[in-house]
Amino acid sequence: MTILETISKTIPGCNSTKIQHSYKGFNFFDTYSQYFSKVRDGNLKLLEIGVDTGASLRLWKNYLPNSNIYGLDIDHACKKYEEDRIKIFIGGQTDNSILNEVIKEGPYDAIIDDGSHVNKFTIETFNKLFPHVTSKGLYVIEDLHCCYELLEDLNVRKIWPGMSYSPSVNLNNNPQDFKDWIWRIFDDQNNPHNQKGDILSLQLWPKICFIIKV
């Protein structure tokens, strides 16, 4: 059992749903441990998009005892989860005004997108925030198995958080466009990040990917 899993199971308020995402006995905690175990005592800045109950932010706070944790969520109720070493921004993940506020707190050693899972939002947020990741830092995109391509007339504010996984919502639940984009950001010479030489590696794990900055 990893330290992350132990924290999630034993410390009140840290019961993150990340443990539910598993593949053949391998879950997100196993994946994150590959990257964070050697730096967990460092003075890091970690931003997670998607706050929900605040459990993941508290998990990171306990796992990274010397770090500052930041959250971004569209739900104003999430502001109540702020505490020592946890700061929460309220706004949409593609709202430039709030993203500019997020950027002012950076740069970040790790950014985790566990937000809307709407393809175009995920891509837009990456393009905005990836330049503000530190050298050798991580940009993580979770839940590759449910990258929602929602219809234009659906109001995400009404759907998220607490998205109902009904056919009426997920009519275009097809991650292919997003998967194509994942490869383009690494291979396409016209990608602005590659022109700058910003991307060191793209590492795909079950249901999650890690983009590592040069």
N, C-alpha and C positions, 0 to 999 in steps of 0.2 A: 504494500500500500504506500503510495507517495505521501509526502508531507502535505501537499495540497488536499488530497483526499481525506487525510486525517483531520485537517483543520475543518473541512467542510462537514464532516460527520460529527465532530466533537465540540466545536465552539459555537455557542448559540448565535443565530443570526447569520451564519456563514454557509448555510446549506445551499450552495449554488446548484443550479440545474445542469451545470456543465458535466457533471458526473453521469447524467442520463444519456449523453451522446457517446455511445460506445460502438466498437466494431471488433467482433471476435475477442472480446475481453479487454480491448484497448480503448481508453476513454480520453477526453480532452485533458484531464489532469496528467496523464502519462505524457501527452504531447508537450504541454507547457513545461513540464519538469525538464524536458530535454534542453530547453532554452534558458530557463530561469535559475536552475539549481546552483549554478556557479556564481551568479551575481545577486542572489537574493538578499545579501547583507549590504548591498550598495545603496547609494543615495540616488534613487531613480524617480522618474516621473512616468506614471502609467495612466493612460486615458482609455476608458471603456465606453463605447457608444451603446446605449441600451442599459438602463438602470434597473427597471422592473422593481423588485423588492429591496434592492440594495445589497443583496446577499453576496454577489460577486465582488462588489467594491470592498465589502468588509473582509471577504476572503483574501483579496489582494493585500489589504492593509495588514492582516495578520501574517501573511506569508512573506511580505516585504517590509520588515519592521522599521527600516530607515527611509522609506520612500513616501512620496506624496501621490495620492490616488485621486483621479478625476473621473467624473461621469458626465455623460450628456444624454438627456432624454427629453422627449417632446411633452411628457406628462408633468404638469406643474406639481403634482403631489409628490414627485420624487425628491423635491427639494428638502423634504423633511429627513432624508437619510444622510444629510451632511453631518459630519462630526470631525473631531480632530484628525487631521491628515486626509480627510475626504472632502473634496469640493465638487459640487454638482452644478452643471450648466443646464438651463432649461431652454429648449428650442429644437427645431428640426435639424436633422443631420446634413441638410443641404442649404440651410439658412445662412447666408454669408455673414450677416451681422453677428450671429451667435458664434459662428466658426472663427470669426476674427477675434472674438473675446477668448475663445479656446486657444487660439494660436499665441496670444499674448502670454499665456502661462507656460508655453513651451520653451525650448523644444522637448519632445517626449522620447523617452527610451523605448516605449512600447505603446502602440495604439491598437486597440481591439475593436473591431466592428461586429457587434452582436445586436445591431439596431433593427432597421425595418426589413432587411433582406430583400428589398426591392432593387432589382438589378441596377437601374439607372441611378438610384440614390447611392448605392454602394460604390459605384464607379466614380460618381461626382465627388463624393466625400473623400475617396482615396486621392483623387487628383488635387484636391484642395489641401489635404493634411499631410500627405506623404513627404512633401518638401520640408516639413517641420518635425521629422523623425531624426534622431541623432545618428551619427555614424555608427554602423554595426547594430543599429536599432531595428526593432521589429514592427511590421504592420501586419496584423493578423485579421483574417476574415473568417468568421465562424459560420457553421451551418450551410455548407455548400450544397447540401441535399435539399434545401428549401429556399432557393433564391427566387423570390416572388416577382413576377412580371405582371403587376396589377393593371387592370383596365384604367384608362385615363380618367374616367368619370367617377372612380371610387375615391373617397376621401380617406386618406391614410390616417388622419387625426381621429377618425371615428373607428378605425380598424385596429389601431395600435396605440397603447399596449393591450394585451388580452385579445389578440387577433383570433377570431373564431375560424377554425380550419374547415370551413364548410365549402361545398362546391360553388356556392354563389360568390365566394370571395376569391377562391384560387382557380379561376377559370383558365388562367395562363400560367399555372405553376410549372414552368419549364426552365430549368437552370442552364440550358444549352448556350444561350446568348452570353451569360455570365462566364461560363467555362471557356468560351471562345475568347472573351476579353482577357481572362487570366493568362492565356498563352500569348496573346498579342502584346501585353505589357512587357513581356520578357523577350519576345522574338522580333517584334516589329521595329525596324530601324527608324521609323517615323515617330515612334512614341517619344514624347518630350522627356520622359524620365530616362530613357535609354540614351537619348542624345546627350544628356548631361552625365551619363555614366553612373546614375544613382542606384541602380538595382544590382546588388551583388548576386542574389540567388532567389529563386522561387521554389519553395518546398511544399509539396502537397502531401497531406496526411488524410486519413479517412474523415471526411466532412469538414475539413479545416485546412487553411493554407497560411504559410508564413512567408512574407516578402521581406527580405533582409536588405537593408540599405548599405551601400558601400561605406 
